[in-house]
Amino acid sequence: MCGRFALHLARQEAREPRVNARVQVNGWVNEERYIPRYNIAPRTHSVVMLPNTMGESIESSSSAPLNVTLHTMKWGLVPHWSKHEDLSKSTMNARSDVLIEGGGMWQSIKGRNRCAVVVQGYYEWLTKGKEKIPHFFKHDDGKLMLFAGLYDSVLLEARRALLNKTRKLGQQERLWTFTIVTTDAAGPYEWLHCRQPVILQDDEQLRSWLDTSKGWHPGLFPILQPYSGPQLAVYQVPKEMGKVGTESPAFIEPVSERKDGIESMFKKQIARSPSKNTKSPPSSPTKREEKMKSEVIEIDDIEDVKDVKDEGSPSTEPASQAEDKSPNASQEKGTLKVPSTPTTKRTHPTDFPSSPSPSKKARKGKNLDPDGTSSKITSFFAKK
């Protein structure tokens, strides 16, 4: 079957179609209803190709291009005898075996209303368990496809009553619809689906299908056989196209080549990340790091000067000259002021005296001499 296809061409491109046949477009009926789409579903308007000379014989071996007219129609055939459009019936496809055997609703249509449906490619779904994966078929050389189709026109009762009331009954108000003929899938494509559209493979098949001067005849049966032309390109496409009404150019691109897909995102991350075997060169220090480093060096130099003075090294200046220098004078010359009295660093508890201070002895109420000894002990030895 064929349930979805694509035709996203500008109108000028559609007027000059690249197909596997020699055609010359001489007109376009209902051109204003054509909208380029990547996701054409049933009940949507699209383009079909009709011969200029309806019902007349078409030479199959002529070297001159075939004169055709484009016509925008609605997908899903509504027979001419219908009083209203029955949406419950699925008439988007017509099976080739039913056409060959005869009978059914197609009996009065297949002999006089044949057309070629213009498409860029079509979609088919691969069923894996409960999952359905969409794929896209197209000609490998980028040319348009031409499907064998049937068409009809009808004036529905609701529209007829309205037109009769306003006295505007005319041919231009009719509803034009089409269907796509399907056949068994060719061998290389059976893995995806058991059915596929009837693809008109060359100029001869197109002319034979559009020639309705002989009605329906056995000479058309070979056209309805499975596709045997050049290999078709087929690849997986995004699942988002399954929703009717969505449109995106990514729908006809392979999933592996999508610029907005998940696989593409991972490829970009791998390309940006550096290799494990390569080591990145050491980065140069920033201005802030250099400034901090210079400040640390200056502080270390000051600490070294203090350590030398604390160790009691002899001063190079006399004491009298050191005492005469004021703090302002030292600041003006930029020298560091260091205490003249040497101090000893004490970093261990044993460096501190174990004897109690005079203030502690005074708090205990003892009378001490200026040298720190008790007056009672001195007087005792003096008596002796």
Stockholm file with secondary structure:
# STOCKHOLM 1.0

chainA/1-384         MCGRFALHLARQEAREPRVNARVQVNGWVNEERYIPRYNIAPRTHSVVMLPNTMGESIESSSSAPLNVTLHTMKWGLVPHWSKHEDLSKSTMNARSDVLIEGGGMWQSIKGRNRCAVVVQGYYEWLTKGKEKIPHFFKHDDGKLMLFAGLYDSVLLEARRALLNKTRKLGQQERLWTFTIVTTDAAGPYEWLHCRQPVILQDDEQLRSWLDTSKGWHPGLFPILQPYSGPQLAVYQVPKEMGKVGTESPAFIEPVSERKDGIESMFKKQIARSPSKNTKSPPSSPTKREEKMKSEVIEIDDIEDVKDVKDEGSPSTEPASQAEDKSPNASQEKGTLKVPSTPTTKRTHPTDFPSSPSPSKKARKGKNLDPDGTSSKITSFFAKK
#=GR chainA/1-384 SS CCCCEEECCCHHHHHSCCCSSCEEEEEEETGGGCCCEEEECTTCEEEEEEESSTTSCCCTTCSSCEEEEEEEEEESCCCTTCSSCCTTSCCSEEEHHHHHHCCSTTTTTTTTCEEEEEESEEEEEEEETTEEEEEEEEETTCCCEEEEEEEEEECCHHHHHHHHHHTCCCGGGSEEEEEEEEEECCGGGTTTCSEEECBCCSHHHHHHHHCCTTCSCGGGGGGGSCCCSSCEEEEECCGGGGSTTCCCGGGGSCGGGCSSSHHHHHHHHHHHSCCSSSCCCCCCCCHHHHHHHHHHHHHHHHHHHHHHHHTTCCCSSCHHHHHHCCHHHHHHHTCCCCCSSCCCCCCSGGGSCCSCCHHHHHHTTCCBCTTSCBHHHHHHHHHC
#=GC SS_cons         CCCCEEECCCHHHHHSCCCSSCEEEEEEETGGGCCCEEEECTTCEEEEEEESSTTSCCCTTCSSCEEEEEEEEEESCCCTTCSSCCTTSCCSEEEHHHHHHCCSTTTTTTTTCEEEEEESEEEEEEEETTEEEEEEEEETTCCCEEEEEEEEEECCHHHHHHHHHHTCCCGGGSEEEEEEEEEECCGGGTTTCSEEECBCCSHHHHHHHHCCTTCSCGGGGGGGSCCCSSCEEEEECCGGGGSTTCCCGGGGSCGGGCSSSHHHHHHHHHHHSCCSSSCCCCCCCCHHHHHHHHHHHHHHHHHHHHHHHHTTCCCSSCHHHHHHCCHHHHHHHTCCCCCSSCCCCCCSGGGSCCSCCHHHHHHTTCCBCTTSCBHHHHHHHHHC
//
